[in-house]
Amino acid sequence: MLALVSAPSVLIVDDSNEVLELHSQLARRAGLHPYTARSAEEGFRLFLEHRTHGMIAVMTDGHLEHCSGLDLALAIRALSPLPVILVSSDATFFVREAPPGLFYRAFFKPCRMVALQEALEAILASRQR
């Protein structure tokens, strides 16, 4: 029987369509398939649906409707050791409120896209070893 191999992917959660598109382009340049969500609830549903199909990381905004990126990261990390990258205009607050080590990296919006892409590429490279 032939096994299906999933392309590596990243879950991107942000309430801005522009940010979702920009981060999706960045993910594709890093060799990843982007799954996108506009809310923490939708992001968690996509995480549950795709986490065993090559998902290597999660990128989330801190400020989301109804539920914060911190809450999303805590829910995901309760089920999986996936690295969570925080990209937020208020990154210091969320990092300070988070348990140590919850976020793989934290970036302030607007952030340097090269640095964000390098973080994704480092996660991908560590998974391929």
TASUL-V230180 format. One record per residue. N is the residue number from 1. RES is the residue in one small letter. SS is DSSP state (H for helix, E for strand, C for the rest). PSI is psi in whole degrees, -180 to 180 (* if undefined). D_FIRST is the distance of its C-alpha to the first C-alpha in whole Angstrom. Layout:
# TASUL-V230180
n = <N & N>
res = <RES & RES>
ss = <SS & SS>
psi = <PSI & PSI>
d_first = <D_FIRST & D_FIRST>
This chain:
# TASUL-V230180
n = <1 & 2 & 3 & 4 & 5 & 6 & 7 & 8 & 9 & 10 & 11 & 12 & 13 & 14 & 15 & 16 & 17 & 18 & 19 & 20 & 21 & 22 & 23 & 24 & 25 & 26 & 27 & 28 & 29 & 30 & 31 & 32 & 33 & 34 & 35 & 36 & 37 & 38 & 39 & 40 & 41 & 42 & 43 & 44 & 45 & 46 & 47 & 48 & 49 & 50 & 51 & 52 & 53 & 54 & 55 & 56 & 57 & 58 & 59 & 60 & 61 & 62 & 63 & 64 & 65 & 66 & 67 & 68 & 69 & 70 & 71 & 72 & 73 & 74 & 75 & 76 & 77 & 78 & 79 & 80 & 81 & 82 & 83 & 84 & 85 & 86 & 87 & 88 & 89 & 90 & 91 & 92 & 93 & 94 & 95 & 96 & 97 & 98 & 99 & 100 & 101 & 102 & 103 & 104 & 105 & 106 & 107 & 108 & 109 & 110 & 111 & 112 & 113 & 114 & 115 & 116 & 117 & 118 & 119 & 120 & 121 & 122 & 123 & 124 & 125 & 126 & 127 & 128 & 129>
res = <m & l & a & l & v & s & a & p & s & v & l & i & v & d & d & s & n & e & v & l & e & l & h & s & q & l & a & r & r & a & g & l & h & p & y & t & a & r & s & a & e & e & g & f & r & l & f & l & e & h & r & t & h & g & m & i & a & v & m & t & d & g & h & l & e & h & c & s & g & l & d & l & a & l & a & i & r & a & l & s & p & l & p & v & i & l & v & s & s & d & a & t & f & f & v & r & e & a & p & p & g & l & f & y & r & a & f & f & k & p & c & r & m & v & a & l & q & e & a & l & e & a & i & l & a & s & r & q & r>
ss = <C & C & C & C & C & C & C & C & E & E & E & E & E & C & C & C & H & H & H & H & H & H & H & H & H & H & H & H & H & C & C & C & E & E & E & E & E & C & C & H & H & H & H & H & H & H & H & H & H & H & C & C & C & C & E & E & E & E & E & E & C & C & C & C & C & C & C & C & H & H & H & H & H & H & H & H & H & H & H & C & C & C & E & E & E & E & E & E & C & C & H & H & H & H & H & H & H & C & C & C & C & C & C & C & E & E & E & E & C & C & C & C & H & H & H & H & H & H & H & H & H & H & H & H & H & H & H & C & C>
psi = <139 & 127 & 140 & 135 & 124 & 141 & 147 & 144 & 166 & 141 & 126 & 123 & 118 & 147 & 2 & 123 & -37 & -43 & -42 & -44 & -45 & -46 & -30 & -43 & -43 & -44 & -44 & -40 & -29 & -1 & 22 & 148 & 125 & 131 & 130 & 147 & 145 & -2 & 161 & -39 & -47 & -40 & -43 & -39 & -45 & -38 & -49 & -36 & -35 & 0 & -26 & 10 & 47 & 8 & 128 & -15 & 166 & 136 & 127 & 148 & 159 & -41 & 107 & 158 & 133 & -22 & 135 & 165 & -30 & -46 & -42 & -46 & -42 & -42 & -42 & -46 & -18 & -23 & -17 & 147 & 14 & 137 & 137 & 123 & 126 & 131 & 104 & 151 & -14 & 44 & -38 & -44 & -49 & -38 & -41 & -37 & -17 & 151 & 149 & 135 & 2 & -44 & 130 & -48 & 156 & 132 & 143 & 137 & 138 & 144 & 165 & 121 & -32 & -43 & -40 & -43 & -41 & -37 & -44 & -43 & -36 & -41 & -46 & -45 & -38 & -29 & -25 & -2 & *>
d_first = <0 & 4 & 6 & 10 & 13 & 16 & 19 & 22 & 24 & 28 & 29 & 33 & 35 & 39 & 41 & 42 & 40 & 42 & 41 & 37 & 37 & 38 & 36 & 33 & 34 & 35 & 31 & 30 & 32 & 31 & 27 & 26 & 25 & 28 & 28 & 32 & 34 & 37 & 38 & 37 & 36 & 33 & 32 & 31 & 29 & 27 & 27 & 26 & 23 & 22 & 23 & 19 & 18 & 20 & 23 & 26 & 29 & 31 & 34 & 37 & 41 & 43 & 45 & 43 & 44 & 44 & 42 & 43 & 40 & 41 & 40 & 37 & 36 & 37 & 35 & 32 & 33 & 33 & 30 & 28 & 30 & 29 & 32 & 34 & 36 & 40 & 41 & 45 & 48 & 49 & 47 & 49 & 50 & 46 & 46 & 49 & 48 & 44 & 43 & 43 & 40 & 39 & 39 & 37 & 40 & 42 & 43 & 47 & 46 & 47 & 45 & 44 & 41 & 41 & 41 & 38 & 36 & 37 & 36 & 32 & 32 & 33 & 30 & 27 & 29 & 29 & 25 & 24 & 26>
